[in-house]
């Protein structure tokens, strides 16, 4: 989903940076003490300073489910896109500890953050500058500032490792928020559709991938690398996204064969699937079934927002069943409902969020024909120590009061805590 409510998670609170000691090192080729140019030849793990991650087992595909720490089972995840863009370690640790206490196994946090001009960005986290004037060699600079650069992502990885939480890191955004495809086209030309085949943009994108993947590939906190948040190539032939995803996923596997890779798409179908309406028209240039055949993609993803796409809430159950069936028919690849949500009430109705989401969750848990390895509601929210508020109208706020007092179940208890426990109870296949 687009993160349009806020592209800043700045606050007035003090910032601690547990991982910054090893990551704010100046690079001799850098135009400033806190940035460094990147290229395909200068982003190996030995060429740029980075933290050392403890060893451990990486999650992996086991049939149509995933194995985490020796156990294969269904589970629940969530989305915290803003986690890597927080300026305070206390905010990060509060979030991660609350997720783990709620039986959440995986969260999705942005592994990207681009700007074209660093001027005026002191209060915002960003990881990369894309600007051919500032960096004539390759147009790319990494922000190593301990305050608002890559050390912020280091801290997320470190704290996820500490608490045993797994992370899905998308490496690009289809949307403009926090610097997506638009920052590449601003720097190198083209538009949102030509990006996927533009040589300069793709080289810069792969340089960034190489930097991030090399930096974190030894961390067992990584659940998967994701090519993009909701990639779209509107009115393009579906071969454009297919070829781009094939090439990019193979590139990542060449750097890190030990972690999984996913596309991060919304799961659009193409004719002759479905009724020809928007979600089945391939209008956005994505063919879910075709992309299942990409060998270097480990699992499939789909999203669910009837309110945004022009469908009734009841259609969500059909959407879930269709993706489970398509994945089963195509082989043994797992499928993940990695984003779903609803404002409350649902537009044009009196149905609150629980009334919309509970039938979908019941399908995931109780429909014996549905095998969705895990699902991630959009989005987790909480009261952060700094007072930062990056949340939108889909947010479900962390709440333990109802559980502690018996005063009635809160939205969070029903949609997050109880659902996570139901998914864990659904099935387990062995334990090492």
LUMMAR-393959 format. One record per residue: x, y, z of N, C-alpha, C, O in turn; residue in one letter. Coordinates in pm, whole numbers, plus 50000, padded with zeros to 5 digits. Example, Ala and Ser with C-alpha at 12.3 -4.5 7.8 and 13.67 -1.06 7.14 Angstrom:
2
513194943150780512304955050780513204967050780514244966850846a;512854977550708513674989450714512905000350787513415011450804s;
// end
This chain:
432
500844988150000500005000050000500875012350000502025012150046x;500325023149948500985036049957501005040750100500055038350175x;502085047350141502205052350277502005067450277502815074950331x;500905071750215500725085850184500415094750304500535106950294x;500025088750418499695097250532500905105450575500785117350606x;502065099050577503255105950626504485099950564504625087750557x;505375108550520506665103750472507765107850569508945107150536x;507375112050685508355115950787507985109550919506815109350958x;508985104350987508755098851121509625106251221510065100551321x;509855118751193510725126651281510025129851412508795130151421x;510825132251513510305136151643511345144451715512475145951667x;510975149851828511915157951904512655149952008513475155452082x;512395137052016513045128952117514485126252079514865127351962x;515305122852179516695119652151516775106352081515875098052093x;517845104352007518015092251927519195084451978520265090052002x;519005071551993520125062552020520315053751900519365050651829x;521555049851876521845042051756522795030851792524015032351782x;522235019651834523055008751885524005003251781525064998051816x;523655004251654524514998551551525375008851481526105005551388x;525305021451524525935032051446527445032151459528125037351371x;527985026451565529415026851584530165020951466531215026051428x;529635010351407530335003551300529885007951162530395002851062x;528935017451153528395020551023528525035050980528175038450868x;529035043651068529145057751032530555061350986530925073050984x;531315051150950532695053050907532765061050778531975058850686x;533705070350771533905077950647534555069050542535385060550574x;534165071050417534745063950303535625073950228535195085150201x;536835070150194537765079750137537305085350004537685096549967x;536495077949931535985082849803534715090949820534145095549721x;534265092749943532995099349969533105114449956534115120249995x;532055121149902532065135649896531795142150032531985154150047x;531375134350131531165139550266531385128250364531365116650324x;531585131250492531875120750589530735110750607530965099850660x;529525114050565528405105250596527745099150473526665093350484x;528365100350355527815094050235528915087150158530085090550172x;528525077450076529495070549993528845066549863527705062049862x;529555068249752529015063849623528995048749619529795042149686x;528085043149541527985028749527528015025049380527545032649295x;528555013449353528565008249217528604993249224528764987549332x;528454986749111528434972149110529764966349155529824954849197x;530824974149147532134968949185532564973249325533624969049372x;531764981649391532204986749521531254983749634531334990049739x;530344974249616529354971749719529454957849780528514953349845x;530554951049760530694938049825530824940049974531154950950020x;530554929350050530534930750195531884934850250531954940150361x;532954932550176534274936350224534664950450185535664955450236x;533924957050098534334970050046533764981650126534364992450128x;532624979850192532014990450270531844985650413531574973850436x;532004994650510531894990350650530484986050684529514992050637x;530364975850765529054971050805529134963250933530214958750971x;528024961451000528014954051127528214939151104528054934050993x;528574932251211528704917751207527464911751272527094915451384x;526814902551201525564896751251525814882951309526624875451255x;525144879351418525294865951475524784855251381523874857651302x;525364843651390524934832651303523624826851352523254828451469x;522924820051264521654813651298521034807851174521544809651064x;519934800851191519294794551076518374804351005517664812151070x;518404804050873517524812650794516184805750771516144793550758x;515094813350765513804807450727513894801850585514664806750503x;513084791650558513114785750424511764779450392510944776850480x;511544777050262510314770650215510334755950252511334749050232x;509224751250305509054737050336507674732850284506684734450355x;507624727650162506344724550099505614737450065506154745949995x;504394738950116503624751250092503624760350215502874770050223x;504484756950311504634765050432506094769450444506894767150353x;506424775850556507784780450583508294774250711507524771650804x;509594771950715510234767250837510984779050899511844785050836x;510634782051024511324792351100511884785851226511144780251306x;513184786751242513854781551361513504766951387513274762851501x;513474759051280513284744651293511854740051299511604728051315x;510884749151286509484745251295508714749951173508754761651137x;508014740551109507204743650992505754744651034505184734951085x;505154756351012503774758251057503184770850993503894779050936x;501874772051003501204784450968501514794851076501814791251190x;501444807551041501624818051141501054831051086500624831750971x;501064841251169500594854551128501744864451130502664863251212x;501694874051040502664884951037501924898151039500724898651067x;502644908951011502014921951000502884931050915503914926850861x;502464943650903503214953650829503554965350920502684970850988x;504814969150919505294981050991506264988250897507464988750924x;505764993750788506624999850687507565010050748508695011650702x;507125016950850507795028350912508925024451007509675033051053x;509055011451037509995006851140511415011351109512145015651199x;511825010350985513185013850946513375028950929514495033650909x;512285036450938512355051050922512115058451054511875070451054x;512185051151164512105057451296513475062751336514495056651305x;513495074051405514745080251446515225075651583516335078851624x;514395068151652514705064151790514735049051804513805042051764x;515805044051863515895029751891514825025351991514335014051985x;514455034352083513415030852179512095028052109511365018952147x;511795035852006510575033351927510655019851857509675012351855x;511805016751800511985004051729511824992351825511134982651795x;512484993351941512434982252037511034980352094510584969052113x;510344991252122508964990252171508104982652070507354973652107x;508224986451944507434979951839507734965151829506824956851830x;508994961751820509384947751802508984939251922508504928051905x;509174944452041508814936652160507304934252167506874923552209x;506514944152127505064942552128504604932652021503664925052043x;505254932751905504914923051801505184908851849504354899951832x;506344906851907506714893351953505774888752064505404876952069x;505394897752153504474894052262503094890652210502304884252279x;502794894752088501494891952025501534879651936500574877051862x;502624872051941502804859951860502934862851710502614854251628x;503384874851675503684878151536505074872951504506034875651577x;505204865651395506484859651359507294868051260508524867951263x;506594875351173507254882751065506614896451051505394897751062x;507424906551028506884919550990507604924650866508744920850838x;506924933250795507444938750669507774953450692506924961450729x;509054956850668509534970550689510304974950566511024967050505x;510164987550531510804992350408512324991550416512944996550510x;512894985150317514354984450302514854994850205516004994250163x;514025004350170514385015150079514095028550145513375029250245x;514655038850090514415052550134515285061550050516455063850084x;514745066849943515525074549846515145089349848513985092849872x;516105097849821515855111949793516705115749672517725109549645x;516265125949601517085131449492517935143049539518985145949481x;517485149749644518205161249699518195160149850517125160549912x;519365158749913519395157150059519125169950136518965169550258x;519055181250069518805193850138517445193450209516435189850149x;517425197250333516185197850408515685184450459514545183450503x;516525174050452516105160650493516595156750632516505145050669x;517105166250708517705162850837516745155850932517185147751014x;515465158650924514495152351013513895139750958513015133851022x;514345135250841513795123350777514875112850756516025116250726x;514515100450772515435089550742515465087150591514415086550527x;516645085750536516785081450396518095073850383519065076650454x;518115064450292519265055650278520095058550153521295055750150x;519465064050052520155065749924519815079349862518665083849867x;520825085749803520635097849722520835093949576521855088149540x;519855097249494519945094749350520035108249280519035115449268x;521235111549234521445124649175522765124349096523825122549155x;522695126048966523885125248882524775137548895525955136948859x;524245148548945525065160348969525915158549094527105161749095x;525305153549199526015151249325526995139649312528085140049369x;526595129449237527445117649217527565114649068526855106049017x;528465121548997528565119848852528975105848810528665101648698x;529675098548895530175085348856529035075648824529015069548717x;528105074248916527005064948892525655070048942524655062848935x;525615082148990524345088049031523805083249164522675086449198x;524595075649240524095069549364525015072349481526235071249469x;524445076049592525175077849717524405071249830523175071749834x;525135064949922524515059150041524705068750158525785074150178x;523645070850234523675079350352524085071150474523315062750521x;525285073550525525775066450642525605074450771526165070650874x;524855085250767524665093150888524075084450999523075077650977x;524685084651118524125076651228522765081551275522035074251341x;522435093951241521165099651285520005095451196518945091651246x;520195096151064519055093650974519425085850849518765086950746x;520485077850857520915069950742520815054950766520005050350846x;521635047650696521645033050702521755027550845521205016850872x;522435034150937522435028851075521045027251136520885019451229x;520035034351085518685032251134518185018251094517525011551173x;518505014050973518135000550931518974990151005518474979451040x;520244993451030521084984551110520424981651245520414970251292x;519884992051307519274990451439518054981351434517834973351524x;517264982651328516094973951312516544959351300515974950551365x;517554956851218518054943151201518564937851334518264926551373x;519344945951404519934941751531518864938451635518964928351705x;517844946951646516794944651746515874933151706515374925951792x;515634931451577514874919751532515624906951568515024897051610x;516934907251550517764895851588517654893151737517534881551779x;517684903451817517614902151963516324895452008516334887052098x;515204899051945513894894051988513404881951909512374876051943x;514134878051804513724866451726512634869351625511964860151579x;512444882051589511454885851487512104885251350513274888751335x;511354880751249511854880051112511324891851031510234896951057x;512114896050933511814907950855511744905050706512604898150651x;510724910350641510664910950495511064925250457510454934850505x;512074926550371512574939650332512354942250183513114937150102x;511334949850146511204954350007512324964249975512694972450059x;512854963349855514014971249816513674982849722514574989649672x;512384984949698511934995249605510454997749634509764989249689x;509985009549596508565012749610507985016749476508555024849404x;506835010949442506115015349324505575029549343505475037349248x;505235032849468504625045649500505695056149529506855052949554x;505285068749524506225079749543506685081349686507735087349712x;505925076049780506235077949921507635072749955508005061649918x;508385080950025509725077450073510685074249961511705067649983x;510385078649842511315077149732511215063749664511935054449699x;510355062649568510175050149496510765050949356511825056849335x;510055044849262510485045049123510655059449074511515062148990x;509845068449126509935082449084511305088549108511735097149031x;512015084249214513335089949240514365085049137515305092249105x;514175072949086515055068048980514795075348849515735079048779x;513525077348816513225084148690513575098948695513925104748592x;513505105048813513965118848827515465119848802515935129348740x;516205110048849517665110248833518125105848695519095111348642x;517445096248636517965089948513517035091148393517375086648284x;515855097248412514915099048302513925087448293514035077548365x;512965088948203511965078648184510755080948271510545092048322x;509955070448289508725071448368508485058248440509345049448441x;507325057048500507035045448586506945032348509507065021648569x;506735032948379506695020648300508035017648233508445006048225x;508725027948186510015025648120511095021848221512115016148183x;510865025048349511835021648454512295007148447513475004348465x;511364998048421511664983748429512624978948321513204968148332x;512804986948217513714983048108514794993448083515604991747992x;514825004148161515805014748143517155010548201517235006948319x;518185010848121519495005748162520055013248281520535007048376x;520025026548278520615034448387519875032448518520485030648623x;518545032648512517755030648634517985016748691518125015148812x;518005006748605518184993048654519574990748711519734983148806x;520574997248653521924995948709522005002148848522594996348940x;521405014048865521395020448996520605012149097521005010649212x;519475006749053518644998249139519404985749182519364981949299x;520094979349090520864967449125522064970849213522454962849298x;522654982649193523734986749283523234987949427523904983649521x;522044993749442521474995049576521144981249634521424978649751x;520554972549554520274958949598521544952249646521564946049753x;522614953549568523874947249604524384952349739524854944449822x;524294965349759524734971049886523924965350003524504960650101x;522604965849994521744961450104521884946450129522054942250244x;521814938550025521854923950042523214919650097523264911150186x;524314925350047525624921950101525754925950248526404919150326x;525134937050284525254941950421524554932750521525034930950633x;523424926950481522604919550577522444904750546521684897850614x;523134899750446522884885950403523274875450507522804864150500x;524114879050602524484869350706523584869950828523804862650925x;522554878350824521654879450939520464869950926519754870450825x;520244861351025519064852751023517764860251053516694854251050x;517844873351082516624881151101515904883450969514714886550969x;516594882050858515974884150728515094872150693515584860850685x;513814874650674512914864150625513024863250473513164852350418x;512954874750407513034874850261513384888650210513104898750275x;514004888950094514184901150016512984902449923512494892549868x;512524914649906511374916749818511754926949711512334937449743x;511434924049587511864932549476511264946449484511954956249456x;509994947449521509324960349519508024959449598507384948949602x;507644970349660506304971249717505324974449606505324985449551x;504484964749573503384966249477503834971049339503354981349291x;504754963649274505184967749140504014967649042503214958349040x;503934978048960502924979048856503584984648731504484992948738x;503124980148618503544985748489502254987348408501924978948325x;501564998148434500194999948384500104999148232500815006148160x;499224990248187498944987748045500164982547969500204983247846x;501144977448041502274970547978501914955947955501044950548022x;502584949747861502474935247849503044929047977504014934148033x;502424918248024502854912148151504274906548143504864903248246x;504824905348024506204900648009507214910648066508314906748104x;506834923548073507764933548125508084930748271509254929748309x;507034929548354507244926448496507844912548512508724910448596x;507384903148434507904889448443509414889248417510164883248495x;509854895748311511284895748277512104903348381513194899048418x;511574914648426512264922448529512384914548658513454914248720x;511314908048700511344900148823512274888148810512954884548906x;512314882148693513204870648669514654874948681515454868548748x;515004885948614516384890748614516804895648753517904892448799x;515944903348818516314909148947516404898449055517334898849137x;515484889049058515554878449159516774869649139517384865249236x;517144867049013518354859248986519594866949031520544861049082x;519574880149014520674888649059520834887549211521954886249261x;519724888149284519794886949430520294873249472521134872049561x;519784862849408520214849249441521704847349416522364839449483x;522244854749317523674853949291524504859849403525674856349419x;523924868749481524604874849595524324866849722525224864649803x;523074862649739522644856149862521684844849829520484846949808x;522214832949824521374821149796520744815649923519964806049917x;521084821550036520614816250164519314821950215518754816950312x;518814832550150517544838350191516544837750077516904836849960x;515274838350114514204837750015514034851149944514444861649994x;513414850549826513124862349746511674861749702511184851249659x;510974873149712509594874249665509474886949580510334895649586x;508404887749503508204899549418507614911149499508094922449489x;506584908349580505914918949656504724924749584504264935749616x;504214917349485503104922449403501744920049470501644912949570x;500724926149411499374925649467498584913349423497474911049471x;499144905449333498504892949294497454894249186496504886449180x;497604904349098496614906048991496584893948898497614888048867x;495374890348854495214879648756495094885648616494814897548600x;495314877248518495184881248377494204872048308494064860448348x;493504876948205492574868348130493304855748081494474856648043x;492644844248080491194842448096490724840448240489574836648261x;491584842748339491174841048478490144851648516490254863248477x;489144847648592488204857048650487184862548553486944857048445x;486574873848594485444879448519485834891248432484954897648373x;487114894248421487554905248337487514918848404487914928748343x;487034919548529487024932148602488454935948641489404928648614x;488584947248705489904953148731490944943248782492034942448727x;490624935748886491604926848948492004915148860492974908148889x;491254912948752491484901448663491864905748521491894897448430x;492134918548502492304924048368493744925448321493984928248204x;494704923448412496124925948384496394940548349497404943648287x;495494949348389495644963648360496934969248419497554978248363x;497334963648535498544968548600499804961148555500874963048612x;499684952648453500854946248394501414934648473502564930648452x;500614929048563501064917848648500174905848624498944907048619x;500794894148609500074881548593500534872048703501604866148695x;499704870748805500064862648922500454848348882501464843148929x;499664842248797499934828348761501224827048680502014817848703x;501434836048587502664835848508503894837348596504894830448577x;503824846348692504974849048778505284837648874506404836648925x;504304828848898504574817148982505654808148923506284800448994x;505864809248793506824800548725508264805448735509174798448691x;508504817148791509864822348801510644814248904510294814249022x;511674807448861512394798048948513084804749066513204798749173x;513524816949047514274823849154513364832049245513844839749328x;512064830349231511094835749327510614824249414510074814449364x;510804825549546510544814449637509094812949677508624801849703x;508364823949683506954823049719506204834649655506794844649615x;504884833049647504034843049582503344851649686503114847349800x;503014863949646502314873149736501054878449669500944879049547x;500094882349752498934889849704498434898849815498654896249933x;497754909749774497214919549867495694919949853495144914249759x;495034926649947493574926349947493024939450003493064941850124x;492504947949912491894960649950490634963149866490674971149772x;489544956649898488304958749822487864973349818487304977849718x;488104980749926487664994649931488405003249829487855013049780x;489654999549796490445007049698490185002349556490385010049461x;489754990249540489674984049407488264983049351488074978549238x;487264987149430485894987249380485124974249396484264971149314x;485424966649501484724954049527484074954549665484454962549750x;483084945949687482464944449818483374936449909484194928649862x;483254938350040484084930750133483974915650117484964908550135x;482784910650084482594896150070483454890149960483794878349965x;483814898349862484694893649753486064889449804486754881549740x;486454894849920487764891549975487964876649997489054871349976x;486914869750039487004855350059487304848149927488114838949923x;486644852449820486884846649688488324849049644488974839949592x;488834861149665490194864849628491214855849699492194851549638x;490984853149826491864844349903491824830149846492864823949823x;490644825049824490494811449772491124809949635491754799749606x;490974819949550491524819349415493054818849416493654811649336x;493684826349504495144826249507495694813349566496724808349522x;495024808049665495434795149719495334784349612496234776149596x;494224784349539494004774249435495014775749321495514765749269x;495304788149281496254790449172497644785749210498344779749128x;498064788349333499374783949378499454768849384500474762949347x;498394762549430498364747849437498434741849298499144731949276x;497694747549203497674742149067499014743848996499334736248905x;499774753849038501034756848969502234749549028503314749848970x;502064742949142503174735849205503084736549355501984736949411x;504234736749421504254736149567504734749249629505074749349748x;504774760049554505224772849610504224778049713503014777749689x;504724782949828503814789249923503234802249867503814808549778x;502084806049920501494818849886501184826250015500764820250114x;501404839350013501284847650133500334859350105500504866450006x;499364861250193498524873250189499274883850270499084884850391x;500124891550204501074899750279500564913750311501204921050387x;499434917650255498764930050296497264928150283496774923350181x;496534932050386495084932950377494594942050488495174942550596x;493524949150460493004958150561491744965150515491274963150403x;491214973250604490014980850575489944992850666490314991950784x;489485004150615489145015150707487935011050788487265001150756x;487655018450891486495015150975485665027650998486125037151062x;484415027850945483725016850876484175015550730484835024350675x;483795004250670484055002150528483255012450449482085014750479x;483875018850348483175029450273481815025050220481685014450159x;480815033450244479465030750195478685020850277477615016450235x;479195017150395478485007450478478685011150625479415020450658x;478025003650711478195005650855479104994950915479264994351037x;479704986550831480544975650879481854981050935482594988050866x;482144977651060483424981851116484524972451069484264962750999x;485764975551107486904968051057486834953151092487114944651008x;486454950151213486364936051254485344928451170485584916951132x;484214934751141483184928151060483674925250919483244915450858x;484584933550868485134931350735486224920750736486234911750652x;487154921750832488344913150830488104899150886488754889650842x;487204897750982487034884651046486614873550948487124862450961x;485724876050852485414865350756486624861150672486774849450639x;487484870750638488694867250564489604858550651490164848650605x;489754862550775490604854850866490034840950892490774831250906x;488714840050899488084826850918488364817950798488554805850814x;488384823650680488714815850559490144810650568490404799050536x;491064819150610492464815050623492654803850725493464794850705x;491894804450833492074794850942491254782150922491744771150947x;490004783550877489054772450884488754765650751488294754150751x;488994772150639488704766050509489804755950476490944759750449x;489454743250477490454732650458491074732750318492134726950297x;490404739150223490944739850087491944751250069492634751949967x;492024760150168492884771850158494214769250229494244765950348x;495304770850155496634769750213497374782850184498044784250082x;497234792250275497974804850272498934804350390498504804250506x;500224803850361501224800750464501204810750580501294806750696x;501084823450547500864833350653500194845650593500184847550472x;499644853950681498984866150638499454877650724499804875850841x;499464889550666499964901450736498984912950721498844918650613x;498304916250829497344927150826498094940450809499194942150861x;497474949650737497984963250727497124972250815495924973250789x;497654978650915499004977550962498994978151114498034982951175x;500074973451175500264974451319500524988951357501224996151285x;499974993251470500245006651522500355005851674499824996651736x;501055015351731501215015551875501565029651920501865038351838x;501515031952050501935044752106503435044452125503935038352219x;504155051152036505615050952039506135060452146505545071052168x;507225056952214507755065452321508035079752277507875089052357x;508455081652152508805095052104507585103552069507705115652052x;506425097252059505235104252015505065104551864504105110451815x;505965098451792505885097651646504605090451604504215080651667x;503955095151498502705089251451502735087751299502305096851227x;503235076351248503275074151104502095065951052502175060450942x;501015064951127499955055351099498855061251010498705073450999x;498085052350948497005056650859495655051350908495555045951019x;494615052950824493265049250867493055034150873492005029550918x;494035026350829493945011850836494585006250964494534994250988x;495165014851044495955010451158495115003451264493995007551294x;495694992851320495104985651434496054987351551497184982451548x;495604994251654496484998351762496664987551868495714981351914x;497914985651904498294976252009497524979252137497414990752180x;496984968652197496154970352316496184957752399495824946952351x;496604958852524496574947452615495574949452728495384940552810x;494944960952732494074964252846492914954352858492614949552967x;492274951352744491114942452749491504928652801490774922452878x;492674923952757493104910752801493424910752950493134901053020x;494014921452998494434922153137493254923953233493274918753344x;492234931253189491124934553280489884926053257488984925853342x;489824919053143488634911553110487464920453077486304916353089x;487764932853034486714942753010486084941652871485364950752830x;486354931052801485844929652665486974930152565487974936952588x;486814923152457487914921752363488034934052273487044939052219x;489244938752259489514950152173489694945352030489844933452003x;489684954951938489944952051797491294945151782491424935651704x;492294949851853493634943951844493634929551893494234920751830x;492984927052004492954913452058492304903751960492764892551942x;491234908151896490494899351805491234897351674491424886051630x;491654908351612492194907651475493674904151469494154899351367x;494384906451579495834903851577496194892151670496704881951624x;495944893751799496404883751895495694870351877496354859951863x;494374870451877493644857751864493874851351727493984839151716x;493934859651624494174854051490495564847851482495724837151423x;496564854451539497924848751537497944835251607498604825951560x;497244834051717497214821351790496444810751712496804799051713x;495384814951644494624805451561495464800251445495404788351412x;496254809051385497114804551274498184794851325498464784751260x;498774797751439499774788651496499154775151529499794764751515x;497904775451573497224762951611496754755051492496404743251505x;496724761151375496174754651257496964742351217496394732451169x;498264742951236499044731151198500524733451217501024744551201x;501224722751251502664722851268503214710151207502644699351225x;504314711551136504894699851069506314697851120507274702651060x;506444690851230507764687251279508484698451349508134710151332x;509464695051425510294704851494511664698751512511814687951567x;512664705951464514044700951473514544701151617515684697251643x;
// end
